[in-house]
Amino acid sequence: MMKTPISTIFLAFSFCSFLSAQPAAPDFTVTDSQGQAHHLYADYLNQNKTVVLELFFTYCPPCNSIAPLVEPLYQSWGGGSAEVEFISLSIKNDDTSTDVAIFKANYGHTFPGVGADGGSLPACLPYQNGTYGLFFGTPTFVVIAPDGSVNFDPRGPNQSATIDSVDVAIAATGAARPPVAFTVGGSVNTPQGDPINGVAVNLLEISGSTGTSGPTGQYSFNTQLEYDQLYTLQAQKTGGSRNGVSTHDLLLISRHILGVAPFNNPLQVIASDANRDSKVTTLDLIYLRRLILGIDTELNGQESWIFINPDYQFQNPADPFPEAYSGDAGKVFFSVQGYAPSNWIGLKIGDVNDSADGSQ
């Protein structure tokens, strides 16, 4: 059996004892670069808010380097309007409120920043003198929970990792990340790139969050989203079953069935399934012919349009139906953190030569 050295046990015990012996964050009152006073306990901790301190100075190269990443983190926690507040404190006595205001403006910081003339130096001192751990220089973040407990210097091997560590430390205080006001949008087009009007794009996780495409194929809608959740979009358009369906389509589908000129594009295969039985047969030709002759005005059991995520790669292009009907081909997944415009390709069922009029 491997024995643990006594020195290791002692160091681990000493470290745990150090953590448990840490005092609560000392109170402070500072005045920010805009002349607003901030009381750590009265204004924040006693109001059940978590406070993130950034110890920095305005001409510190690493502080300037990480600065563009701090504001997005601040906004993701509500920009001061929810359960978290950020305050930057300069550690240099030659950093004035004017200097801090210029620094904030340069990087778009909206959280309070405090210079030496606003009382930043005594507020910083407890986090520089070893009370909470070794101070390795700026920038150093300090996360203070509403009960006054301190998570000192959460950091990572690079700037992005440090921001992630601060994010985790904030969450560990029990703070709730608020929903984010968000605009979802994109375009809907035929396989040839023509816009499709009147397509409803629905956010499945939030009832009533829907946008409808206009004449240019563009759609957008505003909603409130959770920062860390994965969301799903689906698109739908009803009516106009006859639109774009012609005898030319019947000829092309027949040649596919006979193997004379099989489709090598999964989108054409999907558009050929007139009765949604997940295969292309002469029965589809019968249904489409009845549509052309005016015997039927809509397809039996099939949507008039199917919408596909243009970035989706079919695993089985020869049999795309499971992926299109019940898989992920007909969905767009996104999150607030990794959002890109959500676009769609619209397939008019029965129209394999892409002649449908997207304005109808």
Order of alpha helices (4+ residues) and beta strands (2+ residues): alpha-beta-beta-beta-alpha-beta-alpha-beta-alpha-beta-beta-alpha-beta-beta-beta-beta-beta-alpha-alpha-alpha-beta-alpha-beta-beta
